[in-house]
Amino acid sequence: MFYLLEARGFETWLVNARDVKHLPGRPKTDKLDAVWLCKVAERQMIRPSFVPPPEIRRLRDVTRYRADLVAARTAEKQRAEKLPVDAQIKLSVVVSDIFGVSGRLMLAALIGGQRDPMVLAQLARGVMRGKIAALQEAFTGFFTSHHAFLLEKMLARVDAIDADLAALDERIGQMTAPFAAAVARLAEIPGINAVAACAILAETGTGMDRFPTAGHLVSWAKFAPGVKESAGKKKGKNATGHGNRYLARVLGNAAASAGRTGTFPGERYRRIARRRGGKKAVVAVGRSMLVIIWHLLADPEARYTELGSDFHDTRINPERRKRNHIRQLEALGYKVSLEPAA
């Protein structure tokens, strides 16, 4: 119904029914419901949900399907990795990625009927050649034709998903061509590549008119801790709530990736993870990324500026840093005396 009214040129609101169900009781008929909703909207007691433009919705359908396919491929790979274990073959213990070049050659040989551990181990390539002895031991098992049949189907499924993902990537590239500049600006943020940038734009849209400030975008994405306080006591666990799971997945992966870089977001992730754990660091860095994304999309001329991993260190008072280092050394049992350098 929303799409039909939108196509006719009406200004249509899509509203969450939860916003009106908790209101005071009243006689209920379809006609009275319509009158009641009009009064509630007139008094600004409800607000419309965020519905992106049609071209963004189509892009969102493709990017979400891609995310679901990646999850399905991961599940299929896990099944394929677990299957040889049932035959007492511990290939994953020796090979970090059984779907690499060496791993696929070995799996193909197993499916083809090869069972000799020495022959299978000799299929290793590159640095794997240094693990020949460990591979021979790993391939000593009871791999049967039953396992080969299942493994062949699993690998075929993985290859089919890879082909589908390649087609979807090509389609996404075509659909994001009109706003390629926005994709390029988002891809400058550490931890965010072109694929992640397209997924973010598919969820937030390219214009920030719907979000007056960066805080509105963060709150909509549920990356802002909830505040629950009564009688001066804070309650709850500061959970952010359930938001857009596709956007949260992309931002979580981006934050974790940025944590492995020597950049300002990476250092922010490590500083928070040391004190409060990795989960809170992911949310905090994800929130920072959303603020950056809002500014980049709200101002087409804005570009990401890297502050550097030493941003915090260069702005801490020298005396404070000196006291912290002395306190740490004294906690280790040392007596510290400082002399100025010549």
N, C-alpha and C positions, 0 to 999 in steps of 0.2 A: 504494500500500500504506500509506503514511504517513497519508493522509487517511482511509482505511478504519479503521485502528486508532485514530486520533484520534477519529473519530465514535463508536467503541464505548466511549470513555471510558478507554482505556489511556494511560499516561504513556509516550509514544513519543519516542525520540531519533532525530534525523536527523543522521548523522555523515558527515563528508567521508572518503571511502575513502582519500584520500592520507595521512591520519593513521595508518593501520595498514599500508599497503603497504610502508613502509620498515623495518618491524620485522624481527627475525631470522627466518631461514628455518625452515620446519617442514613436516611432511607436510600435503598439501592435499587435502581432500575437503570436500563441502558440510557434512557433519556436524562435522568437525574445525574448519572455518571458524566455524561457529556457536559451538562451545565456546570457541574462541580469542577471538572478539569478546566473549563474556560475561566471560572472564577479564580482558581488557584494560579493559573498562568497569568491572568490579568493582575493579580496582586504580587507577582514575581516571587511566588513561593516555590516554584520549580524552575529548573534551567535545562536547556536542551543539551543532549549528549553530543559529543564530538563525532561528526560524520564527515570524512574527507571527501573531496571532489571525486567524480566518477573515474577519472584517469588514475588517481591515487588508489582508489578502491580496487581497480583492476590489477594494478601493480601489487597491491597487498595480497590479493588472491594468489598470485604467482609466487611471491616471496614466502608466503606461509606454506604453500604446498612444497616449496623447495626445502624449507626447514623440516617439514614432516618426513620428506624423503631422506634427508640426512639422518634423522633419528631412526628411520627404518633400516637404512644401510648399516648404521652402527649396531643395531640389534642383530642383523643378519651376520655381521662380522663376528660378533660375540658368540653366536651359535657355532659358526665355523671354527672359531678358536677353541671352543669347548669340546667339539666332537672328537678330535684326535685324543683328547685326554681320556675319553671313554675307552679308547683302544690302547691305553698305557703309553701313548706317544706324547711326550712333554716338549713339543716344539717351541711353544711360546716361552718356555723357561730360558731357552738359548737365543731365540730370535726375538728381538724387541718388536718387530712388525712383520707378522707372517704374511702380510699382503704386499710386501715389497717384491723386488725382482727375484731375489733368492727364494723367498718364501713361496711365491706363486709357482716357481719352477718345481719346487719340492712337492707342493700340493698336487700339481698337475701330474707329476710322476706317480704319486700315490694313487690317484684316480685311475691312471693308465695301467696299474697292476704291478708297479715296481715295489718290492718289499725289502730289498737288500739295504741295510743301514749304510754300508760303505758307499754304494752307488748313490743313494739319496744324499748323503753328506757331501759328495763331490760336486753336487749341483750348486753349491754355495758360490757366490760372486763377491768380489771386492773384499772389504774388511772381514766378511764372514768366513773367508778362507782360513782365518786364524782360529776358528772354532770347530774344525773338522772333527776332532776327537769328541768334543761335547755333543756335536750333532749326531755322530754315530751312536752314542749312548742314548740320546733322546729318541732316535728312530727305532729303538729296540722295543717292540710292542706286539700287539695282536690286531693289526689293521686288516679288516675283512672287506669283502665286496659290498656288504651292507653299509659300512662306513663310507666306502667310496661312492656309492650311489647318493647318499645324503649329502656328502661334501660337494659332489658335482652340482647338485641342485642349488646348494647355498651359494657357491661361487658364481653360478649362472645368474642368480638373483642379484648378487652384488654388482656384477658387470652390467646387468640391465638397469639398475638404479644409477650407476655411473653414467650410462648413456642418457638416461632421462635428465640427470642433473646438468649434463653438458648442454642439452637442448633448452632447459630452463634458463641457464646462464645466458645463452644467446638471446633468448626472448626478453630477459630482464634488461640486457644491454640495449635492445631496441626500444623498450618502453621508457627507459631512463635517459634516452638521448636528448629530449627537450630540456632537461635540467641536469645535464652532465656537469655543469660548473658547480652546482651545489654538491653533487657526489664527490667531485674532486676536492672541494674545501673540507668536507667531513672526513675524507680519507687522510687528511693531513694530521688528524688527531691520533696520537699514539694508541695502538691497540685496535684501531678501526681501519679495515681495508675497504676496497670498493664494494665487495659483497655485503659487508656489514653496513656500509653507508646506504646502499640501496634498501636494505631491510629496514633501517631506521626511518628513511624518508617514506617508505610505504606505510609505516605506522603513525608517524607524526605529521605527514604532509610537508610540502615545501614552503608554505606560508605560515607565519606565526600570528596571524590576525586573531585566531581563536584563543591564543594564550597571551594575555597582555604583558606578562612578565615571565622570566625564567622560572620563578617560583610556582606559577600556575602549571607550567609544563611538568615540573618535577612532581607536584602534587597529583596531577592527573595520571602520571606514570607510576604512582605509588612508590616513589623513591625518597619520600620525606617521612621521617619518623613521626608516628602519631603521638599526640600529647594528651595524656589522661592524668588529670590531677584533681584531687578532692581533699579538702581540709589541709592543704599544704603538703600532701603526700602524693608522690608520683606512683601511678598504678600501671600495671601491664608490663610488657617487655619491650616497649618502644618498637613494636613491629610496624612495618610500613604498610601492611595490608596486601590484598591481592589486586594487582593491576593487570596491565597488558602482558601476558606471559611471553609473547613473541618478542616484544621490545625488551623485556627483562632478560630474556635469554641472550639476546645480542649484546646488551650492555654488560651483562655478567661476564661473558666471554671476552669482551673488549677490555674490561677492567683487569681480568686475570692476565691477559696478554700484555697489557701495559705494565703490569707489575714485574714483568721480566725484562723491562727495558730501562736504560739509564736516562730516563726523562723525568719531568716534574710529576706527571701522573704516576709513573712507576715508583718514584721515591715516596709520594703520598701514600700509595698502596702499602709499601713496606713499613712506613712509619706507623700506620694504623694497625697493620697486621701484627706487628711486634707487641703492641699494647693490648689490642682488643680482639685479635683473631682475624682469620681470613674472610669470614662471612661478612662481618661488619665493614671490612676494608673494601670488599666488592661493592657493597651498597654505597659507601661513601664516595668511592671513585666513580661509580656509575652516576651518582648524582652530579658530581663535578662535570662529567662528560655531557650530561643533559643541559647543564647551564651553558657550557661552551657551544653545544649544538644550537641552543636557542639563539644565542648571539650571532652565530654564523648564518642562520637562516633568516633572522629578523633584519640583518643588515647585509645585503649582497656584496658590499665592499669589504666586509670584515674578513680577516684571515687568522688562522690559528698561529699564536706566537708561543714558542717553546721557552719556558722560564728556566729550564735546566734543573738537573737533579740536586744542585747545591743551592737552590733558591732559599730554602729554610736556613741552612747553615750560615749563609752570608748575611742573614738578617737577625741572627741571635746575638744578644749582647755579649761581647767578649768575656766580661767578668762572669756572666752566668755560665758560659761554656766552660770557663776555667774551674768554677766551683763544681760543676757536674763531673768533670773528668777527675778532679781530686777526690770527690766523694766515691766514685767508682773504684779508684785505686785503693782508697782506704778500706773499702768493703772487701777487697781482696787480700787485706793484711799488710799493705805497704804504708810506710810513713813517707809522706810527700813534702818536699820543700822545693820551692820554685825560685829560680834566679833568671833575671832578664837576659836575653841573648845579647852578646856584644854587638 
